[in-house]
Amino acid sequence: QVQLVESGGGLVKPGGSLRLSCAASGFTFSDYYMSWIRRAPGKGLEWISDINFGGTTINYADSVKGRFTMSRDNAKNSLYLQMNSLRVEDTAVYYCARDPERTDDYGDSWFDYWGQGTLVTVSS
Amino acid sequence: SYEVTQPLSVSVALGQTARITCGGYNIGDKNVHWYQQKPGQAPVLVIFRDSNRPSGIPERFSGSNSGNTATLIISGAQGGDETDYYCQLWDSSTVIFGGGTKLTVL
């Protein structure tokens, strides 16, 4: 069965860095676009970033552009999110999610499987 | 950038039909997807491409999309349906979520 397991969350000071990981299993990881999505306390879902099959095309939300870097290692069935220059407003549960629709030639995205999330808290 | 609007809250009597809307300019020209998120849990896809139901999702959940409004319809609302719902679409290489609607089942 499809499983996505995030790790790497924790408490970090403003300006600090953190690297999240997402381990995928139960499907051919390299066949899917993947995304990171977060939910801050008391707020709604916010898409952060997505990455194509080979990791050569990555898109970011304006709120994290220049601070966060998404990558993938298809040999390890893993997804990563390097978060630098963290701000208090980055505090959230971060989810990785699988996109069964998106391709390099077709523009639509939705998410059929999600991980359980990992909590990132940015506080002094 | 494209914007979508959801009501903050919707109330429905137990067993009645709930309608949660997602508004946007000509949203009927886009594919809209819907997620349910219960406290402490990951979001669950309940409708994709306007009106398609993933396997395992009850038939009570349906969707429509036309003009400037997409709608998630929950027929025969149950207590377990009381939670947050989000619409989502894709526009210009960006994934957009609505702000979310809290459904209360009275």
Chai-1 contact restraints between the chains, C-beta under 6 A:
chainA,res_idxA,chainB,res_idxB,connection_type,confidence,min_distance_angstrom,max_distance_angstrom,comment,restraint_id
A,G44,B,G99,contact,1.0,0.0,6.0,A-B,restraint_1
A,G44,B,G100,contact,1.0,0.0,6.0,A-B,restraint_2
A,L45,B,Y86,contact,1.0,0.0,6.0,A-B,restraint_3
A,L45,B,F97,contact,1.0,0.0,6.0,A-B,restraint_4
A,W47,B,V95,contact,1.0,0.0,6.0,A-B,restraint_5
A,N59,B,S93,contact,1.0,0.0,6.0,A-B,restraint_6
A,Y95,B,A42,contact,1.0,0.0,6.0,A-B,restraint_7
A,D108,B,N31,contact,1.0,0.0,6.0,A-B,restraint_8
A,D108,B,W90,contact,1.0,0.0,6.0,A-B,restraint_9
A,S109,B,W90,contact,1.0,0.0,6.0,A-B,restraint_10
A,S109,B,V95,contact,1.0,0.0,6.0,A-B,restraint_11
A,W110,B,H33,contact,1.0,0.0,6.0,A-B,restraint_12
A,W110,B,F48,contact,1.0,0.0,6.0,A-B,restraint_13
A,D112,B,L45,contact,1.0,0.0,6.0,A-B,restraint_14
A,W114,B,A42,contact,1.0,0.0,6.0,A-B,restraint_15
A,W114,B,P43,contact,1.0,0.0,6.0,A-B,restraint_16
A,Q116,B,A42,contact,1.0,0.0,6.0,A-B,restraint_17
A,G117,B,A42,contact,1.0,0.0,6.0,A-B,restraint_18
